[in-house]
Amino acid sequence: MGAIQADVAVSGRVVDEKGQGLPGVGILVKGTTIGTSTNAEGQYTLNVPEGSILSFNFLGYLQQEIAVGSSSVINVTLVEDVQRLSEVMVVGYLTQDRQNVTSAVSSLDVRESAKTPVPNLAQAIQGRVAGVQVESAGNPGAVPNILIRGVGTIGSGSNPLYVIDGLWTDNIRDLSPADIESTTVLKDASSTAVYGSRGANGVILITTRRGRSGEPQISFNGYTGVETIARKYDLTNHSEWADRAAVAYRNAGLDPVVRMPGSVKGTPGYSDAIDTNWQEELFRSGKVEDYNLSFAGGSNTGKSSSNFLISGGYFKQEGIIKGPKFERYSVRLNSGLSRGRVKINQSALLTRINTTLLNDVPFIDVLTTLPGIPVYNPSNFGGYGFGSANLPNFSVNPIGAQEILNRTQKNNRLQGSINGEFAFFDFLSYRLNLGLEVHDYNDKDARREGYLRAGESTPNTTFLFENRGTSAATIIENTLNFNKGFADHSVNALIGYSEQATNVNNATARASGYASQPQYFFVLGAGTNTATPPSVGGGIDKYTKRSYFSQVNYDFKNRYLITGSFRRDGSSRFDASKRYANFGAGSVGWRLSEEDFFKNALPQVNNLKLRASYGVNGNDLLPGSYLYQPTVNQNVYYPLGNGQALQSAAIQTGLESKDIRWESRYTTNFGLDLGLLENRVTMSVDYYISTTKDALVNPPLPAYVGTAGFGQPFTNLGEIQNKGLEIALGYHESRKAFTYGADLTLATVRNEVLKLSDIQPVIPGAFGATRTEVGQPISRLYLLETLGIFQTLDEIQNYKSADGRVIQPLAQPGDVKYKDVNGDGTITYTGDRAYFGNPFPKLQYGLNLTAGYKGFDLSVFWQGVSGNDILNQTRAAVDGLNGDTNFRRDLEPWTPENGSNTTPRLVYGGGAEAVKNFELASTRWVEDGSYLRLKNVQLGYTLPKAVLSKIQGSSTVRFYVTGRNVFTLTKYTGYDPETPGLGIFGRGIDSGTYPNVRAFTGGLQVTF
């Protein structure tokens, strides 16, 4: 009778050459089906027969085999396979070894980006991927605008397409960063053309986490902390304001006792008993917390495998002012099954989001509201303080604005996909992918009674508005994939067919007249205002898309590379005659480092690849689904006949845009990839030229053709070009227990409008302060130029035009001096503006520094931009110096004794000239928007194995502290230089945007 082999319990950790744990390493007992895989920290546990040999396998690393001896702990360091260059990337519908990618594609280091405590991927990606600009505000739950290689459209959407586990979506807010396994950004036409009409703005591919074979794992990651505003203005108190306001009135020839009775020092009614610091009253410490719990596992018997992951998350962010907040509940279920020739994978995410929105513009009102006004005043209707005869001020009470109006959004969303694959042969397979996104929402605005600013007189201010609706989007994709090698040749090709449909419907209702006693009861049926009866509305929107597509990757001897893609899209958003369009791209690559002559000459160069691509993709993110059809209002009544009886009728309310067609974006890209010193040093460089043709514009037509009061029709007459250079550098080193690394991204972009409609060669922007015109970037500042401050009457009289006219005859010493651009001898708003600055940064950059020693790890991330300009409307509101607002304490206005050449005199009304000292559309308010920000810093400590052995069942315990937006180096004087602006034609304008906040958090990661 033979001896029975006993099982041996073996555990350990698998790391790379930098000492970082490798998740998902396959560990197999040689000659058997017994195996497992490492967890997120690279750790594993496995019961094996005595005397076994363990095989460690991980894509991109050399295989290792280790005999199980007497030790129960086997730690392994895997060495990178320089010949294969690590990872497999998803590019379009196919996978490629990174070494063979010929497109402009970037992978996000998810482990590093996850160290930033933010609610969504869009905020985490900022500065980490070259060529991706993130424009973010700081309000709770805000989803930033993402621009991949600049703005390439005027009338259509500019955000990228997100593909999450095969589901196409525009929504990234519901996805927790903790659920993300990998993120790939596709930037050029070669990588995005296979997405056709949705590829013009770039594509972000996201794969969510799944279970792995081996023992089930329970993981928890949670953090909590506080958020504060990073900067405040130093404003005058009530006494200081009263001094300056009196001077402003006197300089305007007005008696301050008449203009602000009771606020003039030395008069009987003056008192500074009320002295409100509005910033201290409005701002508070916000709270942020995020908790994620997951249960994952899987099995692999050799003939079949399965995996599962169940996770739940809770995120809450309270604003730095009372009112705004964001709350997200999420549940995820991912699973997969493979047996024989069949593979099935499924992903599902269910979320509930509650949001309370910001009201009005409190970040301007908090500066302009006078310190003598109390926050609350029982004498006023509603109980809030605001301007009065004694304290002339027309600012909205910023605290009352958040309390009196409650604007909430409740969103329920299901995002899911399921795909099945059947392999006819090892090289030929069919795949069916089904995706579904269902969104149910309920927006509600409820306003209590009361006034918030001087001059209000509406007798009943209460109302309730509700907007409820649902949307459902589906995608069905059928693909046939061929993947086979022939000696030195390798071909991976795909053909496919897809159908997409979106259905949206909503209903709105509004009622007013709600009583405060015994308490407010905000339901639509409770409104009692008969003078303004309840109103209802709603709509239905439906659009579909049908597509045929193909993609092919070819390489010869792993050194000569060719990629091609094609897609034919048909969209219901266009007239039948223009419904279909073709998009395609191609790219080539040459891996010089695989040539024998190169290997012998430069052995220290592990990888050198040259690549080039060209192609076209489209954009169908139109501002409506039925633009090509005229709109008709059937709810119209006309009095006709002798009795003037009302007769029902219909009227066309707008012109159709029948001839609109697809926007097309043509991109040329040249790139280089380099790896040195066993890939410890890496570099990727791309230069691109991207031109959007047939861009949608809607030039104004005369009212007599039927556009009066309605939207203008669109036409494809625009052309926009973006050029830029992108550089990504990396260096990573491991010295025994010490690891360190650095990753630097640099990007430039130059935006220029090449063509617009002859009917509207100039598009005005926000506040008349920006302009879009051929030869200029989109939304460039268009302003009056200030030449300083007049110091004397002689200077005013000597400031003359070529024909001897005094240009600003009504000015006084201390007034702003404006440049007479057109030389007509007078300053006018229409004739003397000129282009200034740049709304786009000339340089965007990010630097991530990492280090680790034994159980400690440190990550420091810097991010910044340079070369852009901002029109600081926030400062203009408080530095107007016209008497109706508060003032900055550290500002020194012009006086005969203080001959400032930058700050004018205090004068109510801004002076006697037609163009005032406080003119917003002037260079007086333009500031350098460059900044360098310590975006994120995290210090972590992982408990050693000796300690963990005393904690039953635990395999990883890590503590960490994080600082976000710790400090910013900038010359910008506003709350935050990182402002998203006011839409596409309001770029570069800070109009009181919610600033990005400073946050400090502490967290815990535990794996069992």
GUKE-464024 format. One line per 2 residues: number of its first residue (from 1); for each residue x, y, z of C-alpha. Coordinates in steps of 0.02 Angstrom, whole numbers, plus 50000, padded with zeros to 5 digits. Example, Ala and Ser with C-alpha at 12.3 -4.5 7.8 and 13.67 -1.06 7.14 Angstrom:
BEGIN
1) 50615/49775/50390; 50684/49947/50357
END
This chain:
BEGIN
1) 50000/50000/50000; 50078/50166/49941
3) 50100/50316/50051; 49967/50452/50039
5) 50034/50624/49993; 49984/50756/50118
7) 49927/50929/50064; 50039/51076/50110
9) 49971/51251/50140; 50075/51376/50041
11) 50056/51565/50042; 50155/51714/49986
13) 50160/51871/49881; 50201/51897/49698
15) 50279/52065/49655; 50359/52149/49505
17) 50536/52213/49499; 50481/52373/49585
19) 50413/52277/49732; 50232/52314/49691
21) 50105/52175/49709; 50040/52098/49549
23) 49853/52058/49550; 49784/51914/49447
25) 49945/51812/49431; 49897/51634/49384
27) 49971/51502/49500; 49954/51320/49447
29) 50019/51157/49518; 50116/51088/49371
31) 50033/50938/49290; 49865/50967/49379
33) 49714/51081/49372; 49743/51142/49550
35) 49772/51328/49552; 49728/51502/49610
37) 49770/51683/49572; 49839/51828/49673
39) 49728/51960/49750; 49737/52148/49723
41) 49895/52157/49831; 49981/52011/49744
43) 49949/51889/49887; 49892/51708/49874
45) 49855/51553/49978; 49846/51376/49906
47) 49840/51198/49970; 49954/51089/49862
49) 50017/50909/49866; 50184/50885/49949
51) 50331/50895/49827; 50234/50995/49698
53) 50303/51121/49575; 50213/51290/49565
55) 50204/51382/49400; 50181/51571/49407
57) 50111/51652/49249; 50068/51834/49212
59) 50049/51917/49044; 50202/52019/48999
61) 50314/51932/49127; 50427/51781/49115
63) 50355/51619/49184; 50433/51551/49343
65) 50426/51375/49414; 50468/51345/49598
67) 50471/51179/49691; 50377/51172/49855
69) 50503/51126/49986; 50497/51138/50173
71) 50447/51321/50175; 50262/51364/50184
73) 50294/51542/50121; 50348/51566/49941
75) 50372/51746/49885; 50405/51775/49701
77) 50472/51920/49600; 50420/51910/49418
79) 50534/51985/49287; 50461/52083/49142
81) 50469/51996/48974; 50561/52131/48876
83) 50519/52043/48714; 50333/52058/48742
85) 50322/52226/48831; 50189/52181/48958
87) 50006/52215/48938; 49867/52180/48817
89) 49762/52332/48775; 49586/52347/48709
91) 49584/52461/48556; 49411/52473/48480
93) 49337/52298/48471; 49504/52206/48466
95) 49645/52175/48587; 49827/52209/48549
97) 49992/52191/48637; 50044/52365/48689
99) 50205/52340/48590; 50104/52325/48429
101) 49983/52470/48453; 49999/52594/48309
103) 49868/52719/48369; 49872/52863/48493
105) 49813/52768/48647; 49847/52800/48831
107) 49815/52690/48982; 49770/52766/49149
109) 49863/52698/49299; 49707/52651/49397
111) 49803/52612/49555; 49873/52788/49560
113) 49714/52878/49505; 49616/52783/49638
115) 49718/52874/49770; 49625/53035/49729
117) 49467/53046/49838; 49343/53104/49704
119) 49170/53040/49657; 49202/52999/49474
121) 49333/52948/49348; 49328/53114/49255
123) 49403/53205/49404; 49531/53068/49435
125) 49597/53072/49257; 49650/53255/49262
127) 49834/53281/49221; 49869/53094/49209
129) 49840/53070/49022; 49927/53183/48895
131) 49805/53273/48780; 49655/53257/48896
133) 49596/53422/48969; 49478/53414/49118
135) 49377/53570/49159; 49308/53548/49332
137) 49207/53645/49460; 49201/53597/49644
139) 49014/53582/49679; 48963/53414/49754
141) 48941/53279/49622; 49001/53391/49481
143) 49049/53299/49322; 49189/53392/49234
145) 49197/53427/49049; 49325/53316/48965
147) 49407/53378/48806; 49517/53256/48711
149) 49632/53353/48597; 49537/53517/48606
151) 49364/53578/48556; 49318/53515/48384
153) 49137/53570/48372; 49026/53722/48394
155) 48847/53663/48380; 48865/53483/48441
157) 48922/53400/48601; 49108/53393/48639
159) 49118/53259/48775; 49194/53090/48734
161) 49104/52924/48719; 49121/52808/48869
163) 49114/52621/48838; 49092/52527/49002
165) 49104/52337/48982; 49035/52355/48806
167) 48895/52478/48850; 48899/52646/48761
169) 48853/52788/48877; 48875/52974/48908
171) 48856/52950/49096; 49009/52932/49206
173) 48938/53005/49367; 48858/52842/49425
175) 49016/52738/49409; 49118/52726/49568
177) 49307/52736/49538; 49323/52588/49657
179) 49237/52477/49527; 49361/52513/49388
181) 49490/52384/49336; 49565/52473/49186
183) 49543/52632/49084; 49605/52663/48908
185) 49591/52830/48817; 49579/52824/48626
187) 49633/52989/48551; 49662/52977/48363
189) 49554/52925/48216; 49644/52759/48198
191) 49582/52704/48368; 49411/52789/48366
193) 49348/52776/48185; 49273/52605/48221
195) 49152/52699/48336; 49099/52805/48187
197) 48984/52949/48229; 49029/52943/48413
199) 49217/52941/48393; 49252/53123/48349
201) 49278/53180/48529; 49380/53028/48580
203) 49331/52868/48670; 49365/52810/48847
205) 49357/52621/48870; 49323/52561/49047
207) 49331/52384/49111; 49258/52352/49282
209) 49325/52233/49413; 49285/52049/49409
211) 49318/51901/49521; 49470/51789/49499
213) 49496/51604/49523; 49551/51552/49695
215) 49485/51579/49869; 49342/51706/49883
217) 49396/51877/49944; 49307/52010/50044
219) 49378/52184/50020; 49336/52348/50103
221) 49399/52521/50061; 49333/52675/50148
223) 49384/52852/50186; 49310/53006/50267
225) 49368/53184/50285; 49333/53369/50274
227) 49330/53495/50132; 49361/53681/50145
229) 49377/53829/50029; 49559/53858/49986
231) 49555/54048/49972; 49452/54195/50033
233) 49447/54379/49991; 49499/54509/50120
235) 49347/54626/50122; 49309/54786/50214
237) 49204/54786/50371; 49054/54901/50392
239) 49152/55050/50455; 49280/55037/50315
241) 49144/55015/50185; 49053/55170/50247
243) 49211/55275/50224; 49240/55215/50045
245) 49057/55221/49992; 49044/55403/50050
247) 49195/55448/49945; 49121/55360/49793
249) 48961/55463/49807; 49053/55627/49835
251) 49165/55595/49684; 49007/55574/49581
253) 48938/55741/49644; 48808/55655/49753
255) 48771/55685/49936; 48803/55523/50033
257) 48680/55580/50169; 48544/55576/50037
259) 48604/55420/49947; 48637/55313/50101
261) 48554/55395/50251; 48597/55311/50413
263) 48762/55244/50345; 48863/55404/50347
265) 48981/55424/50492; 48945/55574/50601
267) 48758/55573/50566; 48631/55526/50700
269) 48574/55367/50615; 48746/55290/50591
271) 48785/55128/50680; 48908/54988/50649
273) 48825/54868/50771; 48788/54753/50626
275) 48950/54700/50544; 48924/54540/50445
277) 49071/54443/50379; 48976/54362/50236
279) 49114/54240/50191; 49121/54175/50368
281) 48932/54158/50371; 48920/54069/50203
283) 49071/53954/50201; 49086/53802/50311
285) 49184/53640/50321; 49104/53513/50207
287) 49113/53326/50231; 49160/53189/50110
289) 49148/53002/50139; 49161/52849/50028
291) 49140/52666/50076; 49154/52515/49962
293) 49132/52332/50006; 49155/52189/49882
295) 49145/51999/49882; 49231/51914/49738
297) 49293/51744/49685; 49302/51615/49548
299) 49360/51444/49496; 49463/51367/49356
301) 49463/51180/49330; 49551/51186/49164
303) 49397/51134/49066; 49286/51270/49134
305) 49301/51430/49234; 49188/51552/49320
307) 49200/51715/49414; 49089/51832/49513
309) 49097/51999/49600; 48967/52082/49709
311) 49002/52256/49772; 48912/52395/49860
313) 48962/52575/49880; 48908/52733/49968
315) 48976/52906/49929; 48922/53070/50008
317) 48989/53245/49983; 48923/53397/50074
319) 48968/53566/50003; 49073/53703/50079
321) 48914/53808/50087; 48747/53759/50159
323) 48633/53674/50035; 48726/53584/49894
325) 48763/53401/49923; 48782/53239/49827
327) 48741/53062/49883; 48764/52900/49786
329) 48714/52722/49827; 48778/52587/49709
331) 48766/52399/49692; 48865/52301/49562
333) 48853/52121/49504; 48980/52053/49380
335) 48996/51871/49333; 49070/51762/49198
337) 49068/51581/49141; 49176/51488/49017
339) 49157/51308/48966; 49224/51229/48809
341) 49187/51342/48661; 49065/51454/48754
343) 49101/51610/48857; 48972/51719/48943
345) 49005/51879/49039; 48884/51996/49124
347) 48898/52166/49209; 48762/52262/49300
349) 48762/52422/49401; 48614/52493/49496
351) 48630/52667/49570; 48527/52792/49667
353) 48587/52972/49668; 48517/53115/49771
355) 48579/53289/49731; 48541/53460/49803
357) 48590/53597/49682; 48672/53766/49703
359) 48561/53920/49684; 48604/54086/49603
361) 48786/54145/49607; 48832/54149/49792
363) 49019/54159/49756; 48990/54333/49685
365) 48849/54388/49801; 48953/54342/49954
367) 49079/54474/49899; 48960/54612/49847
369) 48833/54605/49990; 48867/54746/50113
371) 48935/54705/50287; 48802/54816/50367
373) 48665/54698/50305; 48620/54558/50425
375) 48597/54379/50364; 48423/54375/50438
377) 48304/54522/50461; 48131/54483/50534
379) 48067/54651/50469; 48084/54593/50289
381) 47959/54480/50202; 48033/54306/50223
383) 48153/54357/50360; 48314/54382/50259
385) 48426/54534/50255; 48455/54630/50094
387) 48489/54806/50031; 48387/54956/50088
389) 48381/55146/50074; 48513/55159/50210
391) 48619/55021/50131; 48596/55032/49941
393) 48638/54860/49874; 48555/54743/49749
395) 48646/54581/49786; 48547/54423/49820
397) 48566/54362/49999; 48681/54213/49963
399) 48629/54116/50117; 48445/54148/50091
401) 48462/54091/49910; 48514/53918/49970
403) 48383/53906/50107; 48228/53978/50024
405) 48238/53873/49866; 48265/53686/49876
407) 48315/53612/49708; 48336/53424/49714
409) 48368/53287/49589; 48333/53104/49621
411) 48403/52982/49493; 48388/52794/49480
413) 48493/52713/49346; 48526/52536/49284
415) 48676/52506/49173; 48707/52330/49113
417) 48781/52223/48978; 48789/52039/48938
419) 48891/51957/48803; 48910/51781/48741
421) 49047/51711/48632; 49053/51548/48535
423) 49214/51485/48457; 49184/51389/48295
425) 49370/51357/48286; 49519/51415/48386
427) 49537/51560/48264; 49355/51602/48224
429) 49221/51656/48348; 49053/51744/48354
431) 49008/51868/48490; 48841/51943/48539
433) 48842/52096/48651; 48682/52168/48728
435) 48682/52330/48825; 48546/52422/48920
437) 48540/52588/49014; 48379/52641/49100
439) 48367/52808/49188; 48223/52866/49296
441) 48230/53042/49366; 48130/53165/49470
443) 48186/53346/49478; 48096/53459/49601
445) 48111/53646/49639; 48016/53706/49792
447) 48023/53888/49845; 47964/53961/50009
449) 47897/54137/50026; 48011/54285/50049
451) 48119/54415/49964; 48306/54399/49940
453) 48357/54566/49866; 48305/54747/49864
455) 48171/54793/49740; 48073/54631/49742
457) 47886/54656/49751; 47801/54496/49690
459) 47663/54464/49819; 47674/54274/49812
461) 47845/54200/49780; 47808/54018/49823
463) 47804/53886/49688; 47836/53704/49652
465) 47907/53640/49488; 47930/53456/49447
467) 48010/53370/49300; 47992/53181/49294
469) 48044/53064/49158; 48128/52906/49100
471) 48251/52862/48966; 48304/52694/48898
473) 48451/52659/48783; 48490/52491/48706
475) 48631/52422/48601; 48642/52257/48507
477) 48808/52210/48429; 48849/52057/48325
479) 49031/52026/48283; 49130/51890/48196
481) 49313/51882/48245; 49460/51801/48154
483) 49626/51785/48245; 49764/51676/48174
485) 49949/51672/48146; 50034/51610/47987
487) 50220/51585/48012; 50286/51764/48029
489) 50115/51840/47996; 49977/51877/48120
491) 49801/51936/48079; 49666/51989/48200
493) 49509/52048/48110; 49326/52080/48147
495) 49165/52123/48057; 49008/52178/48146
497) 48832/52244/48140; 48743/52344/48275
499) 48577/52426/48317; 48557/52565/48445
501) 48399/52649/48507; 48359/52784/48635
503) 48187/52829/48700; 48158/52978/48816
505) 47997/53046/48887; 47962/53174/49021
507) 47821/53271/49100; 47832/53440/49187
509) 47712/53533/49300; 47716/53696/49396
511) 47602/53766/49530; 47616/53918/49644
513) 47535/53992/49798; 47588/53885/49946
515) 47545/53934/50124; 47675/53929/50261
517) 47548/53891/50397; 47531/53771/50479
519) 47677/53711/50371; 47728/53703/50190
521) 47651/53559/50094; 47740/53552/49927
523) 47635/53442/49815; 47570/53498/49647
525) 47388/53490/49696; 47411/53606/49846
527) 47450/53764/49747; 47318/53899/49778
529) 47370/54041/49662; 47221/54064/49546
531) 47299/54215/49458; 47434/54099/49391
533) 47351/53929/49364; 47455/53770/49362
535) 47545/53731/49199; 47597/53566/49124
537) 47716/53513/48987; 47817/53368/48926
539) 47892/53283/48776; 47950/53125/48690
541) 48116/53099/48603; 48169/52945/48507
543) 48318/52912/48396; 48401/52758/48324
545) 48562/52710/48239; 48611/52564/48127
547) 48793/52523/48093; 48908/52408/47997
549) 49090/52404/48049; 49254/52313/48031
551) 49428/52318/48107; 49590/52229/48066
553) 49764/52218/48146; 49909/52142/48051
555) 50090/52119/48096; 50239/52038/48010
557) 50378/51968/48118; 50313/52071/48262
559) 50395/52226/48187; 50294/52287/48036
561) 50119/52337/48090; 49961/52388/47998
563) 49791/52432/48072; 49630/52479/47982
565) 49451/52513/48031; 49288/52560/47945
567) 49112/52602/48001; 48954/52648/47908
569) 48826/52734/48020; 48645/52777/47987
571) 48556/52894/48108; 48374/52942/48124
573) 48431/53118/48172; 48458/53161/47989
575) 48347/53170/47836; 48333/53007/47739
577) 48441/53076/47598; 48585/53111/47718
579) 48557/52977/47847; 48710/52869/47812
581) 48895/52912/47816; 49057/52816/47807
583) 49204/52834/47927; 49372/52749/47918
585) 49554/52757/47969; 49719/52669/47949
587) 49886/52667/48037; 50059/52592/48015
589) 50200/52555/48135; 50380/52501/48128
591) 50467/52424/48278; 50647/52469/48243
593) 50702/52387/48403; 50657/52217/48328
595) 50777/52239/48183; 50940/52142/48201
597) 51047/52291/48156; 50965/52394/48292
599) 50978/52261/48428; 51165/52246/48400
601) 51196/52433/48390; 51088/52491/48538
603) 51056/52346/48657; 51004/52465/48796
605) 50851/52515/48694; 50718/52385/48728
607) 50583/52462/48622; 50579/52592/48485
609) 50425/52607/48377; 50377/52735/48247
611) 50194/52752/48199; 50078/52858/48094
613) 49891/52863/48068; 49757/52955/47970
615) 49569/52941/47970; 49399/53019/47992
617) 49260/52996/48118; 49098/53086/48153
619) 48990/53175/48279; 48801/53157/48291
621) 48780/53237/48463; 48656/53362/48393
623) 48556/53483/48501; 48397/53391/48449
625) 48335/53233/48365; 48214/53313/48241
627) 48309/53463/48176; 48279/53411/47996
629) 48091/53424/48020; 47988/53583/48045
631) 47904/53603/48214; 47717/53639/48224
633) 47617/53703/48371; 47441/53632/48363
635) 47382/53722/48520; 47346/53891/48440
637) 47180/53987/48437; 47129/54134/48326
639) 46973/54245/48336; 46883/54236/48169
641) 46719/54296/48093; 46593/54425/48150
643) 46579/54351/48322; 46767/54335/48339
645) 46745/54158/48404; 46907/54068/48444
647) 46952/53937/48315; 47083/53802/48339
649) 47231/53813/48222; 47413/53764/48199
651) 47569/53865/48164; 47745/53821/48111
653) 47857/53878/48253; 48028/53856/48173
655) 48121/53819/48015; 48188/53645/47985
657) 48372/53607/47961; 48336/53484/47821
659) 48507/53486/47740; 48612/53455/47895
661) 48733/53310/47885; 48867/53230/47991
663) 49008/53329/48066; 49171/53245/48014
665) 49336/53256/48106; 49494/53215/48007
667) 49649/53174/48109; 49831/53147/48061
669) 49945/53078/48196; 50131/53043/48205
671) 50200/52952/48357; 50351/52874/48437
673) 50364/52749/48580; 50529/52718/48670
675) 50585/52602/48809; 50760/52606/48885
677) 50858/52510/49017; 50741/52360/49025
679) 50594/52481/49010; 50635/52571/49170
681) 50630/52727/49063; 50484/52749/48943
683) 50430/52888/48827; 50284/52915/48709
685) 50271/53065/48593; 50126/53112/48478
687) 50098/53257/48360; 49926/53278/48284
689) 49826/53388/48168; 49638/53371/48187
691) 49516/53463/48073; 49328/53462/48094
693) 49234/53492/47931; 49048/53524/47907
695) 49037/53587/48087; 48861/53637/48135
697) 48824/53823/48154; 48658/53916/48163
699) 48679/54088/48085; 48536/54211/48120
701) 48408/54230/47981; 48288/54377/47965
703) 48126/54362/48064; 48016/54374/47910
705) 48067/54199/47854; 47986/54125/48010
707) 48119/54127/48145; 48050/54265/48256
709) 48053/54206/48436; 48114/54032/48389
711) 48280/53944/48366; 48381/53971/48209
713) 48406/53826/48088; 48573/53737/48083
715) 48687/53714/47935; 48855/53629/47904
717) 48966/53778/47867; 49098/53776/48003
719) 49276/53714/48004; 49388/53701/48158
721) 49567/53642/48178; 49665/53582/48329
723) 49852/53549/48329; 49955/53485/48472
725) 50103/53392/48543; 50088/53260/48680
727) 50230/53187/48781; 50223/53053/48916
729) 50383/53010/49012; 50406/52876/49144
731) 50544/52813/49254; 50526/52672/49380
733) 50662/52590/49484; 50675/52459/49619
735) 50820/52449/49742; 50782/52301/49855
737) 50654/52363/49981; 50650/52539/49908
739) 50548/52578/49752; 50521/52745/49669
741) 50454/52815/49507; 50400/52968/49412
743) 50274/52994/49272; 50265/53159/49179
745) 50136/53212/49049; 50148/53367/48940
747) 50024/53426/48810; 49996/53576/48699
749) 49845/53622/48593; 49816/53761/48469
751) 49635/53791/48422; 49584/53892/48268
753) 49421/53924/48177; 49450/53902/47990
755) 49276/53934/47922; 49106/54002/47975
757) 48945/54052/47889; 48952/54206/47778
759) 48787/54259/47858; 48868/54259/48030
761) 49056/54275/48013; 49069/54321/48197
763) 48986/54230/48343; 48970/54339/48500
765) 48997/54256/48668; 48953/54278/48851
767) 48929/54460/48909; 48997/54516/48740
769) 49169/54480/48813; 49213/54337/48696
771) 49204/54315/48510; 49223/54171/48387
773) 49290/54217/48215; 49392/54141/48074
775) 49577/54147/48114; 49547/54147/48303
777) 49520/54011/48433; 49343/53974/48489
779) 49284/54099/48620; 49434/54215/48625
781) 49420/54366/48739; 49364/54521/48642
783) 49386/54673/48752; 49422/54856/48772
785) 49605/54882/48809; 49650/54984/48962
787) 49804/55094/48953; 49813/55135/49137
789) 49736/55275/49241; 49727/55459/49198
791) 49835/55553/49323; 49801/55735/49278
793) 49682/55845/49179; 49824/55885/49060
795) 49844/55701/49020; 49658/55689/48981
797) 49662/55842/48867; 49818/55780/48778
799) 49745/55608/48743; 49688/55647/48567
801) 49652/55559/48403; 49748/55590/48243
803) 49626/55730/48196; 49648/55817/48364
805) 49490/55760/48454; 49499/55730/48642
807) 49459/55546/48655; 49387/55543/48832
809) 49333/55724/48864; 49219/55683/49012
811) 49350/55586/49107; 49425/55646/49270
813) 49594/55609/49349; 49580/55433/49422
815) 49472/55366/49280; 49519/55219/49168
817) 49607/55262/49007; 49547/55157/48859
819) 49633/55129/48692; 49550/55205/48539
821) 49572/55052/48429; 49481/55115/48273
823) 49552/55290/48287; 49386/55382/48273
825) 49421/55494/48423; 49297/55416/48543
827) 49284/55259/48649; 49139/55146/48603
829) 49095/54971/48654; 49065/54918/48474
831) 49213/55001/48390; 49361/54985/48507
833) 49367/54807/48565; 49509/54692/48513
835) 49565/54512/48540; 49665/54470/48696
837) 49739/54318/48778; 49703/54135/48748
839) 49556/54035/48817; 49655/53873/48795
841) 49812/53834/48897; 49970/53832/48793
843) 50036/53693/48904; 49950/53564/49013
845) 50054/53453/49125; 50050/53326/49265
847) 50187/53247/49371; 50158/53094/49480
849) 50296/53044/49602; 50289/52878/49694
851) 50399/52795/49823; 50387/52642/49933
853) 50490/52569/50072; 50438/52409/50156
855) 50261/52442/50216; 50259/52628/50177
857) 50202/52703/50012; 50196/52885/49957
859) 50113/52964/49805; 50129/53149/49761
861) 50035/53215/49610; 50060/53389/49536
863) 49949/53460/49400; 49944/53626/49310
865) 49918/53730/49155; 50009/53877/49080
867) 49975/54011/48951; 49787/54037/48967
869) 49695/54195/49019; 49540/54219/49126
871) 49416/54362/49132; 49387/54375/49319
873) 49205/54428/49334; 49211/54387/49519
875) 49342/54522/49548; 49250/54641/49432
877) 49097/54627/49543; 49190/54681/49699
879) 49322/54797/49622; 49201/54899/49517
881) 49219/55038/49647; 49051/55114/49605
883) 48981/55118/49782; 48843/54986/49781
885) 48954/54840/49832; 49080/54795/49964
887) 49264/54825/49932; 49426/54728/49949
889) 49520/54792/50100; 49691/54776/50018
891) 49640/54873/49862; 49704/55051/49856
893) 49599/55159/49738; 49673/55307/49648
895) 49682/55471/49743; 49783/55627/49709
897) 49902/55567/49843; 49904/55385/49782
899) 49932/55395/49595; 49890/55214/49555
901) 49904/55166/49372; 49802/55005/49392
903) 49656/55045/49508; 49539/55192/49468
905) 49461/55313/49590; 49307/55278/49693
907) 49160/55351/49599; 48978/55299/49601
909) 48919/55254/49427; 49094/55227/49359
911) 49125/55402/49293; 49041/55518/49169
913) 49106/55435/49010; 48991/55320/48913
915) 49114/55177/48942; 49129/55161/49130
917) 49276/55120/49243; 49193/54956/49289
919) 49162/54898/49109; 49167/54707/49116
921) 49223/54682/48936; 49392/54762/48967
923) 49569/54703/48996; 49561/54774/49172
925) 49490/54608/49229; 49601/54491/49127
927) 49720/54387/49231; 49846/54250/49199
929) 49758/54084/49225; 49918/53982/49242
931) 49936/53877/49399; 50033/53735/49477
933) 49933/53635/49602; 49977/53498/49724
935) 49828/53400/49665; 49846/53248/49774
937) 49964/53178/49904; 49940/53012/49993
939) 50041/52922/50125; 49998/52742/50163
941) 50058/52603/50276; 50025/52418/50253
943) 50037/52310/50407; 50175/52177/50396
945) 50136/51992/50385; 50195/51963/50561
947) 50057/52074/50626; 49926/52011/50505
949) 49955/51832/50560; 49875/51881/50725
951) 49719/51946/50637; 49614/51797/50591
953) 49573/51788/50405; 49649/51954/50352
955) 49775/51960/50210; 49798/52149/50187
957) 49771/52296/50303; 49823/52469/50243
959) 49797/52639/50323; 49815/52800/50224
961) 49793/52988/50235; 49763/53098/50083
963) 49767/53282/50043; 49680/53347/49886
965) 49709/53521/49812; 49829/53551/49955
967) 49896/53715/49886; 49905/53810/49722
969) 50041/53922/49651; 49958/54053/49540
971) 49947/54239/49505; 49759/54226/49483
973) 49666/54324/49617; 49497/54235/49608
975) 49438/54091/49714; 49506/53961/49593
977) 49599/53972/49426; 49529/53803/49375
979) 49364/53864/49305; 49261/53778/49169
981) 49194/53945/49104; 49021/53976/49033
983) 48999/53847/48897; 49081/53840/48727
985) 49063/54028/48695; 49105/54078/48872
987) 49274/53995/48891; 49396/54090/48998
989) 49264/54180/49101; 49254/54154/49289
991) 49076/54205/49328; 49073/54147/49508
993) 49104/53963/49475; 49099/53847/49626
995) 49286/53831/49665; 49378/53668/49682
997) 49395/53630/49867; 49538/53578/49979
999) 49510/53409/50061; 49598/53303/50192
1001) 49542/53123/50217; 49592/52966/50309
1003) 49554/52791/50250; 49568/52605/50277
1005) 49588/52459/50155; 49559/52282/50216
1007) 49559/52118/50120; 49504/51951/50192
END
